[in-house]
């Protein structure tokens, strides 16, 4: 049966809308990536601190809106105070103390949420969830070859995330975790892992940061796995809070948390690898 003119027009409009959405997604991602890379490569750590502080504050606002929309402002402030305080302590060269400050701040945020009769565990977890990657990446940036380590985290995570999206769209196939993230597929998962490994190998050849190709591939694999895990974890969190997106800050992507969910886990993975190197593990 041939389509009616109305059906044909609807199909064209739907295709055009998807193309426009993808274009907005690409442009907004490129702008965000360019800004982040420029600030990351500056020799002064202070602009990087400012960028992180703004990012953490925005993430805390989104967290407050997700977990307690009726009193989001007060929850966001409590979570942000814990995360940003720890970040500044880490910037001053006290990474262990920053972890203690974050833990204490998370407990305070939880107690404050308890007094407001909302999820105290959600508030405490939000501070740890947002604050932990922030202090890890600040520590990475200030370490020896810190810019390279941070770039590894960024570029591998972005490559894995982009490849997973594109391969999943083009190939399709069985769903990865349909209960919480119905759009993600096993083909996209495999594409993301391969992209992460290839990106790590290419970066290692350019920088000489790792001694062996197999080491770079393993770093890429672990970081890409962390990226995928972070993306899935945030999807589960959004389902728990009953929201589709964490926010509307970035055109085509939703909120900032929707954009950096996988990156947050990738940063922690790279931080763990960096710590192993410092402890004398040969990579």
Backbone bond lengths (Angstrom), bond angles and torsions (degrees), N, CA, C in turn:
res aa  C-N    CA-C-N  psi(-1)  N-CA   C-N-CA  omega(-1)  CA-C   N-CA-C  phi
1 X - - - 1.463 - - 1.535 108.65 -
2 X 1.320 116.22 130.29 1.462 120.76 -179.38 1.524 110.25 -75.92
3 X 1.306 113.97 151.67 1.454 119.56 179.90 1.518 110.48 -76.27
4 X 1.323 115.37 146.99 1.453 120.56 174.50 1.523 108.93 -75.37
5 X 1.335 118.38 160.62 1.476 120.64 177.19 1.521 112.33 -56.37
6 X 1.348 116.48 -36.13 1.464 119.28 179.92 1.527 110.93 -64.95
7 X 1.361 116.14 -42.08 1.466 120.09 179.68 1.518 111.05 -65.72
8 X 1.325 116.11 -38.74 1.464 120.29 179.17 1.531 110.95 -64.30
9 X 1.329 115.49 -42.07 1.465 119.50 178.60 1.525 111.44 -64.52
10 X 1.347 116.31 -39.59 1.467 120.11 178.26 1.524 111.06 -63.65
11 X 1.363 115.99 -39.83 1.465 119.97 179.78 1.523 110.95 -65.27
12 X 1.342 116.22 -41.92 1.467 120.30 178.38 1.519 110.47 -64.27
13 X 1.340 116.38 -43.42 1.468 120.43 179.98 1.522 111.24 -63.25
14 X 1.354 116.06 -38.82 1.470 119.75 179.72 1.524 110.83 -66.16
15 X 1.353 116.26 -42.82 1.459 120.51 178.41 1.522 111.07 -63.71
16 X 1.336 115.84 -42.31 1.465 120.27 178.87 1.520 111.37 -63.94
17 X 1.343 116.14 -39.17 1.455 120.25 179.74 1.524 111.04 -64.90
18 X 1.338 117.00 -41.22 1.464 120.50 178.68 1.520 111.21 -65.25
19 X 1.349 115.68 -40.02 1.463 119.43 178.48 1.509 111.83 -65.23
20 X 1.322 116.77 -40.18 1.465 121.41 178.28 1.520 110.72 -66.64
21 X 1.338 116.83 -39.96 1.468 120.99 178.47 1.529 111.02 -63.66
22 X 1.341 116.31 -41.82 1.465 120.18 179.15 1.521 110.85 -65.91
23 X 1.349 116.86 -39.93 1.468 120.73 179.46 1.537 110.68 -63.46
24 X 1.325 116.68 -43.48 1.467 121.06 178.29 1.517 109.82 -62.84
25 X 1.322 116.41 -41.14 1.462 121.48 179.73 1.528 111.09 -61.41
26 X 1.332 116.32 -43.83 1.464 121.00 -177.94 1.526 110.64 -67.67
27 X 1.337 116.97 -46.72 1.464 121.01 -177.61 1.522 110.98 -63.12
28 X 1.330 117.28 -45.94 1.468 120.05 -179.20 1.522 110.97 -64.61
29 X 1.333 116.99 -37.46 1.468 120.36 178.13 1.523 111.21 -66.00
30 X 1.330 117.36 -42.18 1.466 120.85 -179.60 1.530 111.48 -64.39
31 X 1.313 116.54 -41.47 1.470 120.04 178.54 1.520 110.31 -63.31
32 X 1.331 116.78 -46.05 1.459 121.29 -179.62 1.529 111.02 -62.89
33 X 1.329 116.79 -43.17 1.463 121.26 -179.95 1.524 110.85 -63.10
34 X 1.330 117.12 -43.75 1.465 120.55 -178.98 1.527 111.70 -60.64
35 X 1.329 116.54 -44.48 1.470 120.75 -179.87 1.522 110.15 -63.18
36 X 1.321 116.60 -45.69 1.466 121.13 -177.97 1.524 111.11 -63.35
37 X 1.327 117.43 -43.41 1.467 120.74 -178.30 1.524 111.65 -65.44
38 X 1.316 116.91 -42.45 1.474 120.28 -179.98 1.523 110.30 -61.14
39 X 1.319 117.00 -47.42 1.466 120.19 -178.58 1.530 110.91 -67.10
40 X 1.315 116.76 -38.29 1.466 120.35 -179.67 1.516 111.91 -62.53
41 X 1.318 117.94 -36.45 1.466 121.34 -175.03 1.522 113.69 -86.36
42 X 1.332 118.10 -2.49 1.459 119.91 175.28 1.525 110.20 -67.40
43 X 1.332 118.96 139.93 1.474 120.34 -178.67 1.525 113.68 -67.99
44 X 1.315 116.67 -26.38 1.467 121.37 178.90 1.531 109.03 -80.98
45 X 1.339 117.52 131.19 1.460 121.32 -179.26 1.529 113.14 -78.48
46 X 1.340 117.31 -15.94 1.464 119.02 -174.37 1.528 114.29 -66.22
47 X 1.340 119.78 -42.73 1.467 117.88 175.05 1.524 112.70 -59.97
48 X 1.331 116.28 -35.00 1.466 120.61 177.36 1.524 110.27 -64.31
49 X 1.338 116.22 -40.63 1.462 121.02 176.83 1.524 110.97 -62.08
50 X 1.328 116.50 -43.42 1.471 120.14 179.43 1.523 110.36 -62.24
51 X 1.344 116.27 -45.22 1.469 119.98 179.16 1.525 110.88 -59.92
52 X 1.334 116.76 -45.13 1.455 120.20 179.04 1.531 111.64 -63.13
53 X 1.326 116.38 -41.59 1.460 120.17 -179.08 1.525 111.48 -62.44
54 X 1.331 116.22 -43.24 1.470 120.22 177.29 1.524 110.12 -63.88
55 X 1.327 116.17 -44.47 1.459 120.01 179.33 1.519 112.10 -61.60
56 X 1.325 117.10 -44.45 1.464 121.25 179.17 1.528 110.34 -62.44
57 X 1.329 117.35 -43.28 1.464 120.57 179.18 1.529 110.94 -60.34
58 X 1.319 117.21 -43.56 1.472 120.81 179.46 1.527 111.23 -65.37
59 X 1.329 116.15 -40.48 1.463 119.81 177.98 1.526 111.05 -63.60
60 X 1.326 116.79 -38.70 1.460 120.62 179.23 1.527 111.46 -67.39
61 X 1.330 116.23 -36.22 1.476 119.68 175.11 1.524 110.17 -61.89
62 X 1.330 116.40 -45.26 1.471 120.36 179.36 1.524 110.81 -64.29
63 X 1.328 116.67 -38.49 1.473 119.59 179.08 1.524 110.49 -63.75
64 X 1.319 116.95 -44.06 1.457 120.08 178.16 1.516 112.36 -61.12
65 X 1.331 116.50 -40.58 1.465 120.36 179.11 1.523 111.95 -65.77
66 X 1.334 116.50 -34.44 1.463 119.48 -179.99 1.525 111.83 -73.41
67 X 1.341 117.29 -46.25 1.464 119.21 -170.81 1.519 113.59 -85.99
68 X 1.330 117.93 -28.86 1.464 120.40 -177.19 1.522 109.69 -148.98
69 X 1.329 118.34 71.63 1.469 120.64 -174.35 1.525 114.75 -58.67
70 X 1.327 117.87 -26.74 1.472 120.09 -178.01 1.531 112.72 -75.32
71 X 1.322 116.84 -27.44 1.473 120.81 179.17 1.540 108.75 -131.42
72 X 1.304 115.90 40.30 1.469 120.87 -172.80 1.524 112.48 -62.05
73 X 1.340 117.66 -34.46 1.451 120.16 -176.87 1.518 112.19 -61.67
74 X 1.333 116.56 -46.02 1.466 119.81 -177.97 1.528 111.92 -69.11
75 X 1.326 116.63 -39.16 1.465 120.09 177.83 1.529 110.35 -66.56
76 X 1.325 116.80 -41.94 1.464 120.67 -179.85 1.516 111.61 -61.06
77 X 1.335 116.77 -41.39 1.471 120.84 179.06 1.521 110.37 -64.09
78 X 1.322 117.56 -44.03 1.465 121.21 -178.76 1.531 111.14 -62.67
79 X 1.317 116.27 -44.95 1.468 120.60 179.91 1.529 110.23 -67.53
80 X 1.331 116.89 -41.19 1.464 120.82 -179.02 1.524 111.63 -65.89
81 X 1.323 117.78 -39.18 1.462 120.55 178.43 1.525 110.94 -59.38
82 X 1.314 116.37 -41.85 1.468 120.10 179.43 1.524 111.15 -65.94
83 X 1.336 116.97 -48.40 1.463 120.80 -174.81 1.525 112.06 -70.36
84 X 1.328 117.43 -44.20 1.470 120.18 -176.20 1.524 111.05 -73.08
85 X 1.322 117.68 -35.39 1.474 119.92 176.16 1.523 110.06 -59.86
86 X 1.324 116.46 -45.66 1.468 120.59 178.97 1.524 110.92 -63.83
87 X 1.318 116.42 -38.76 1.461 120.50 179.31 1.523 111.43 -61.77
88 X 1.322 117.92 -43.60 1.463 121.04 -179.17 1.528 111.36 -68.52
89 X 1.330 116.98 -36.61 1.462 119.59 175.91 1.527 109.98 -63.43
90 X 1.323 116.63 -40.79 1.455 120.28 176.43 1.515 112.28 -64.10
91 X 1.313 117.17 -38.79 1.467 121.54 178.14 1.523 110.97 -61.99
92 X 1.310 117.73 -32.96 1.461 122.05 -179.51 1.529 112.26 -77.39
93 X 1.326 117.06 2.41 1.460 120.44 174.13 1.511 115.03 94.23
94 X 1.335 117.16 26.46 1.465 120.71 -179.31 1.536 109.63 -128.20
95 X 1.330 117.96 72.49 1.473 120.05 -174.67 1.526 113.96 -63.13
96 X 1.343 117.21 -39.42 1.473 119.43 179.55 1.528 110.27 -66.31
97 X 1.333 116.12 -44.19 1.460 120.05 178.10 1.529 110.98 -62.50
98 X 1.324 116.99 -35.47 1.470 119.81 179.81 1.531 110.80 -63.45
99 X 1.330 117.27 -34.96 1.466 120.50 177.30 1.526 110.03 -65.92
100 X 1.338 116.55 -41.88 1.463 120.57 178.16 1.529 111.14 -64.52
101 X 1.342 116.34 -41.38 1.467 120.45 178.13 1.526 110.41 -63.21
102 X 1.326 116.43 -41.65 1.463 120.32 179.16 1.527 111.00 -63.36
103 X 1.321 116.36 -43.92 1.464 120.09 -179.85 1.527 110.91 -62.81
104 X 1.344 116.72 -45.36 1.468 120.56 178.11 1.531 110.75 -63.57
105 X 1.340 116.64 -42.64 1.464 120.09 179.32 1.517 112.23 -64.01
106 X 1.340 116.49 -37.48 1.467 120.33 178.02 1.523 110.84 -64.18
107 X 1.334 116.73 -41.19 1.463 120.33 177.23 1.529 110.90 -63.23
108 X 1.339 116.36 -41.60 1.473 120.11 178.23 1.522 111.26 -63.88
109 X 1.334 116.64 -41.42 1.467 120.29 178.00 1.521 110.40 -63.21
110 X 1.335 116.65 -39.31 1.456 120.08 177.61 1.519 112.27 -64.43
111 X 1.328 117.20 -43.01 1.463 120.96 178.35 1.529 111.63 -63.99
112 X 1.324 115.56 -38.97 1.470 119.77 178.69 1.532 110.30 -65.25
113 X 1.342 116.10 -42.26 1.464 119.62 177.45 1.527 111.15 -63.71
114 X 1.331 116.05 -36.31 1.471 120.42 178.10 1.537 110.68 -62.12
115 X 1.310 115.48 -40.72 1.474 119.66 178.09 1.528 111.45 -65.77
116 X 1.331 116.07 -29.69 1.463 120.28 179.38 1.527 112.17 -87.05
117 X 1.337 116.10 1.40 1.465 122.14 177.33 1.525 112.89 64.57
118 X 1.325 115.44 39.18 1.463 120.94 170.99 1.526 107.22 -125.06
119 X 1.331 116.33 178.37 1.449 120.83 -173.58 1.525 113.81 -61.70
120 X 1.327 116.87 102.37 1.468 120.05 -178.18 1.516 110.86 -66.78
121 X 1.340 116.92 -36.06 1.459 120.11 -179.80 1.528 110.72 -68.50
122 X 1.333 117.08 -35.31 1.464 121.25 177.27 1.528 110.86 -63.47
123 X 1.327 116.71 -42.13 1.464 120.46 179.84 1.528 111.19 -65.96
124 X 1.340 116.04 -45.69 1.466 119.69 179.50 1.523 110.49 -63.77
125 X 1.321 116.28 -42.84 1.461 119.63 179.47 1.524 110.86 -65.04
126 X 1.328 117.73 -39.37 1.465 121.09 179.67 1.514 112.13 -58.11
127 X 1.345 116.47 -41.01 1.469 120.42 178.55 1.523 110.73 -63.70
128 X 1.329 117.30 -43.16 1.462 120.86 179.65 1.531 110.85 -69.69
129 X 1.309 116.24 -42.17 1.462 122.62 -177.73 1.524 111.67 -60.86
130 X 1.326 116.85 -40.95 1.462 121.57 -179.11 1.528 111.47 -87.58
131 X 1.328 116.33 -39.83 1.462 119.93 -174.29 1.509 114.66 -73.71
132 X 1.332 117.86 -36.14 1.468 120.76 -176.40 1.526 112.64 -60.09
133 X 1.348 120.30 -51.61 1.475 118.89 177.55 1.527 112.63 -62.15
134 X 1.334 117.04 -31.30 1.469 120.12 -179.22 1.520 111.48 -64.77
135 X 1.337 117.25 -45.18 1.463 118.58 -179.21 1.531 111.01 -73.64
136 X 1.331 117.24 -29.76 1.475 119.77 177.13 1.523 110.63 -66.95
137 X 1.331 117.31 -45.07 1.464 118.75 -177.71 1.531 111.44 -71.17
138 X 1.334 117.06 -30.12 1.463 119.17 175.21 1.524 110.10 -66.35
139 X 1.328 116.24 -41.47 1.461 120.95 176.73 1.530 110.91 -63.43
140 X 1.323 116.56 -42.72 1.464 120.54 177.91 1.522 111.14 -59.73
141 X 1.317 116.18 -46.80 1.465 121.22 -175.21 1.525 111.47 -62.93
142 X 1.322 117.37 -31.05 1.455 121.25 -177.94 1.532 113.10 -91.17
143 X 1.321 117.53 -5.52 1.457 120.51 -179.03 1.529 110.51 -82.24
144 X 1.334 116.53 174.04 1.455 121.30 177.67 1.533 110.31 -62.96
145 X 1.339 116.85 132.62 1.468 121.95 -173.49 1.530 111.56 57.55
146 X 1.332 115.36 30.96 1.448 120.34 -173.54 1.516 114.83 -60.51
147 X 1.329 116.21 -38.61 1.467 118.90 179.39 1.514 111.16 -60.70
148 X 1.337 116.89 -40.48 1.466 120.87 179.49 1.525 110.99 -64.53
149 X 1.322 116.35 -42.47 1.463 119.24 179.69 1.529 111.52 -63.59
150 X 1.321 116.46 -41.62 1.466 119.73 178.44 1.530 110.48 -66.16
151 X 1.333 116.69 -41.44 1.458 119.80 178.00 1.526 111.48 -62.78
152 X 1.334 116.63 -37.63 1.468 119.88 175.23 1.527 110.13 -56.80
153 X 1.325 116.10 -48.47 1.465 120.01 -179.47 1.526 111.16 -60.53
154 X 1.336 116.56 -48.40 1.459 120.75 -178.65 1.525 111.71 -61.34
155 X 1.322 116.65 -53.91 1.466 120.64 -170.54 1.524 112.28 -70.06
156 X 1.330 117.44 -37.97 1.464 119.05 177.61 1.524 110.12 -66.80
157 X 1.329 116.61 -44.34 1.468 119.99 179.76 1.526 111.07 -62.78
158 X 1.330 116.93 -44.74 1.470 119.61 -179.90 1.525 111.30 -64.89
159 X 1.321 116.96 -41.16 1.466 120.33 179.49 1.524 110.71 -64.31
160 X 1.334 116.79 -45.30 1.457 120.90 -179.46 1.525 111.04 -63.87
161 X 1.319 116.33 -43.81 1.461 120.84 -178.60 1.524 111.16 -65.61
162 X 1.328 116.87 -44.77 1.462 120.81 -179.19 1.521 111.68 -66.22
163 X 1.343 116.14 -43.23 1.467 119.89 179.85 1.519 111.07 -64.65
164 X 1.330 116.70 -40.21 1.461 119.95 178.43 1.526 110.91 -61.40
165 X 1.326 116.24 -41.06 1.471 120.65 179.52 1.532 111.15 -65.91
166 X 1.337 116.63 -47.98 1.461 120.75 -175.90 1.525 112.17 -69.88
167 X 1.341 116.73 -45.82 1.468 119.59 -179.68 1.520 110.22 -65.46
168 X 1.325 116.44 -41.02 1.458 119.68 177.87 1.511 112.43 -60.71
169 X 1.333 116.10 -39.25 1.465 120.49 178.65 1.534 111.30 -68.33
170 X 1.328 116.93 -42.81 1.466 121.14 -173.87 1.533 112.63 -79.59
171 X 1.325 117.12 -40.21 1.468 121.00 -174.15 1.518 111.63 -94.25
172 X 1.327 116.26 -43.79 1.459 119.51 -178.92 1.522 110.96 72.34
173 X 1.335 116.01 -144.95 1.454 120.35 178.91 1.519 112.62 103.92
174 X 1.343 116.14 -164.81 1.470 120.72 -176.95 1.531 112.33 -58.94
175 X 1.314 115.08 146.06 1.462 120.48 -178.97 1.530 110.70 -78.60
176 X 1.325 114.75 144.70 1.465 120.65 -177.58 1.528 111.54 -76.11
177 X 1.324 117.32 -48.94 1.465 122.27 -178.70 1.527 107.75 -149.83
178 X 1.338 116.89 73.35 1.468 120.43 -170.62 1.514 114.66 -60.50
179 X 1.329 117.86 -25.44 1.464 119.62 -177.76 1.526 111.54 -64.26
180 X 1.339 117.22 -39.22 1.456 120.63 -174.98 1.528 113.27 -111.79
181 X 1.318 117.57 -26.95 1.463 120.17 -177.36 1.530 109.29 -140.19
182 X 1.327 117.32 80.15 1.466 120.95 -171.48 1.523 115.02 -67.53
183 X 1.335 118.86 -14.91 1.458 120.59 -177.99 1.531 113.67 -89.94
184 X 1.318 117.93 -12.15 1.468 120.35 -176.19 1.521 110.36 -90.07
185 X 1.333 115.81 139.65 1.453 121.93 -175.71 1.527 110.85 -122.26
186 X 1.333 115.50 163.20 1.457 120.55 175.72 1.526 111.21 -65.80
187 X 1.338 116.37 -32.90 1.469 118.77 178.38 1.527 110.39 -65.42
188 X 1.343 116.90 -41.05 1.455 120.05 176.55 1.517 111.96 -65.20
189 X 1.332 116.57 -38.24 1.463 121.31 177.22 1.525 110.71 -60.39
190 X 1.338 116.49 -46.54 1.468 120.35 178.94 1.522 110.99 -64.46
191 X 1.336 116.54 -41.73 1.467 120.07 178.34 1.515 112.28 -61.70
192 X 1.326 116.81 -38.55 1.457 120.44 178.16 1.516 112.66 -65.92
193 X 1.328 116.79 -40.80 1.470 120.45 178.63 1.526 111.18 -64.03
194 X 1.323 116.33 -43.92 1.463 120.08 -179.77 1.527 110.60 -64.64
195 X 1.334 115.88 -42.50 1.472 119.66 179.19 1.524 111.06 -62.94
196 X 1.327 117.11 -39.34 1.460 120.41 178.14 1.515 112.26 -63.08
197 X 1.329 116.64 -42.13 1.465 120.72 179.62 1.519 111.53 -67.09
198 X 1.325 116.46 -43.00 1.465 120.34 179.80 1.530 111.38 -65.63
199 X 1.321 116.18 -40.22 1.470 120.38 178.81 1.520 110.92 -64.21
200 X 1.333 116.58 -44.24 1.460 120.05 179.07 1.527 111.01 -62.46
201 X 1.334 116.63 -40.76 1.464 119.89 178.28 1.514 112.42 -63.29
202 X 1.322 116.07 -43.10 1.466 120.02 179.72 1.525 111.16 -65.98
203 X 1.328 117.07 -42.41 1.460 120.39 179.22 1.528 111.65 -65.63
204 X 1.329 115.90 -37.03 1.460 119.52 178.44 1.527 111.09 -64.94
205 X 1.330 116.79 -40.69 1.466 120.22 177.15 1.528 111.38 -62.76
206 X 1.326 116.25 -36.73 1.465 120.13 -178.01 1.523 112.55 -75.57
207 X 1.329 116.49 -34.99 1.465 120.10 -172.12 1.523 113.85 -105.38
208 X 1.341 117.14 -23.25 1.462 120.26 -175.97 1.515 112.80 68.63
209 X 1.340 117.60 24.86 1.460 121.12 -175.81 1.526 112.28 -71.54
210 X 1.328 116.66 -30.57 1.465 120.81 179.83 1.525 109.99 -114.71
211 X 1.322 115.72 149.22 1.468 120.44 -172.93 1.522 112.68 -79.70
212 X 1.322 118.24 -27.75 1.461 121.26 -173.68 1.524 109.72 -130.35
213 X 1.338 115.44 148.24 1.459 120.14 177.01 1.527 111.04 -62.88
214 X 1.349 115.65 -37.49 1.457 118.82 179.97 1.519 110.84 -64.44
215 X 1.324 116.97 -34.48 1.468 120.72 177.50 1.516 110.86 -64.70
216 X 1.336 116.22 -45.30 1.459 120.23 178.71 1.525 111.00 -62.00
217 X 1.330 116.51 -40.10 1.462 120.21 179.66 1.527 111.10 -64.25
218 X 1.330 116.42 -40.45 1.461 119.83 178.73 1.529 111.26 -66.58
219 X 1.343 116.11 -39.06 1.466 119.67 176.22 1.534 109.91 -61.44
220 X 1.338 115.34 -44.00 1.459 119.50 178.50 1.516 112.35 -63.09
221 X 1.338 116.47 -41.54 1.458 120.50 179.87 1.524 111.31 -64.06
222 X 1.337 116.72 -47.90 1.465 120.35 -178.69 1.524 111.73 -64.71
223 X 1.333 116.09 -40.44 1.469 119.75 -179.88 1.516 111.24 -68.74
224 X 1.340 116.59 -39.39 1.464 119.94 177.27 1.528 110.99 -66.10
225 X 1.341 116.42 -40.14 1.472 119.78 175.90 1.524 110.99 -60.00
226 X 1.338 115.78 -43.44 1.461 119.86 177.83 1.529 111.03 -62.06
227 X 1.327 116.25 -40.15 1.458 120.88 178.66 1.526 111.17 -60.41
228 X 1.346 116.23 -48.53 1.465 120.28 179.04 1.534 110.70 -62.47
229 X 1.336 115.53 -40.98 1.456 119.27 179.68 1.517 112.11 -63.22
230 X 1.338 116.38 -40.41 1.459 120.09 178.55 1.513 112.65 -64.55
231 X 1.328 115.43 -38.59 1.462 120.49 178.60 1.526 110.62 -64.64
232 X 1.331 116.34 -45.38 1.466 120.30 179.64 1.527 111.50 -66.45
233 X 1.325 115.65 -38.24 1.461 119.57 -179.30 1.526 110.94 -63.96
234 X 1.328 116.24 -40.92 1.469 118.67 179.41 1.526 110.84 -68.27
235 X 1.335 116.90 -33.63 1.469 119.82 175.68 1.522 110.23 -61.93
236 X 1.340 116.53 -41.20 1.462 120.19 177.78 1.528 111.35 -65.30
237 X 1.340 116.61 -39.37 1.462 120.11 178.31 1.530 110.85 -63.30
238 X 1.328 116.80 -42.81 1.466 119.61 179.72 1.523 111.16 -63.85
239 X 1.327 116.95 -38.93 1.457 119.71 175.98 1.527 110.81 -63.00
240 X 1.318 115.35 -39.98 1.473 119.70 179.91 1.525 111.09 -62.06
241 X 1.342 116.68 -40.03 1.459 120.75 -178.97 1.531 112.44 -87.86
242 X 1.330 116.95 -4.93 1.457 120.78 176.62 1.512 115.11 72.52
243 X 1.355 117.08 36.42 1.465 120.68 178.88 1.523 109.16 -124.43
244 X 1.329 115.86 152.29 1.469 120.92 178.56 1.516 111.05 -83.19
245 X 1.340 116.72 -44.30 1.461 122.87 178.39 1.521 108.91 -127.90
246 X 1.349 115.10 155.02 1.456 119.06 178.81 1.524 112.02 -72.36
247 X 1.344 117.37 -21.48 1.460 121.63 -179.35 1.514 109.62 -176.28
248 X 1.328 115.19 -165.15 1.469 120.98 -178.29 1.524 111.29 -132.21
249 X 1.321 116.59 22.32 1.458 120.49 -172.05 1.519 113.06 -67.55
250 X 1.346 117.53 -42.79 1.464 121.57 -173.09 1.519 109.65 -105.61
251 X 1.341 118.66 118.76 1.471 120.89 -179.39 1.531 111.56 -57.29
252 X 1.327 115.86 129.89 1.455 121.03 177.60 1.515 114.27 84.42
253 X 1.323 117.93 -10.12 1.457 120.96 -176.91 1.518 113.51 -121.55
254 X 1.318 118.25 -15.26 1.451 120.50 -174.08 1.510 110.47 91.18
255 X 1.320 116.36 -131.28 1.453 120.64 -179.89 1.514 112.83 -89.32
256 X 1.330 115.45 174.07 1.465 120.12 177.84 1.528 110.45 -64.02
257 X 1.330 116.95 -36.93 1.457 120.27 178.65 1.522 111.45 -62.83
258 X 1.333 117.20 -33.67 1.468 120.50 175.98 1.522 111.50 -65.13
259 X 1.318 117.26 -26.13 1.455 121.61 -178.02 1.526 112.35 -87.81
260 X 1.330 117.51 -31.91 1.474 119.91 -172.11 1.527 113.16 -112.75
261 X 1.332 117.93 9.69 1.470 119.75 -177.46 1.531 111.70 -57.96
262 X 1.335 116.55 -48.87 1.455 119.53 178.73 1.515 112.23 -69.97
263 X 1.326 117.17 -36.18 1.459 121.78 -179.98 1.525 111.25 -61.86
264 X 1.319 117.38 -36.99 1.461 120.93 -179.90 1.526 111.06 -60.04
265 X 1.331 116.54 -42.58 1.462 120.57 177.94 1.527 110.66 -71.72
266 X 1.338 116.76 -35.93 1.470 120.27 178.98 1.522 110.80 -63.51
267 X 1.316 116.90 -39.19 1.471 121.30 179.03 1.528 110.64 -61.44
268 X 1.321 116.33 -43.46 1.461 120.05 179.14 1.533 110.20 -64.55
269 X 1.331 116.82 -39.15 1.469 120.19 178.11 1.526 111.17 -63.36
270 X 1.329 117.16 -46.78 1.464 120.66 178.04 1.525 110.61 -63.79
271 X 1.328 116.50 -37.00 1.459 119.98 177.19 1.521 111.49 -61.33
272 X 1.338 117.19 -40.94 1.451 120.65 176.97 1.519 112.41 -64.48
273 X 1.323 116.60 -40.41 1.466 121.16 178.05 1.530 110.27 -65.43
274 X 1.319 115.82 -41.64 1.472 120.17 178.39 1.527 110.79 -61.83
275 X 1.319 116.78 -40.02 1.454 120.75 178.99 1.527 111.01 -63.97
276 X 1.334 116.81 -39.65 1.464 120.50 177.10 1.525 111.13 -61.50
277 X 1.334 115.96 -39.72 1.471 119.93 178.16 1.533 110.00 -63.70
278 X 1.313 116.78 -44.09 1.459 120.49 179.47 1.527 112.43 -63.53
279 X 1.346 115.73 -30.49 1.463 120.08 179.54 1.521 112.66 -82.63
280 X 1.340 115.63 0.54 1.452 119.49 173.67 1.498 115.47 102.22
281 X 1.326 117.79 5.50 1.466 119.55 177.31 1.523 109.42 -72.46
282 X 1.321 116.31 131.83 1.473 119.75 -177.63 1.513 109.54 -82.64
283 X 1.337 114.89 122.77 1.470 120.93 178.63 1.521 108.31 -129.27
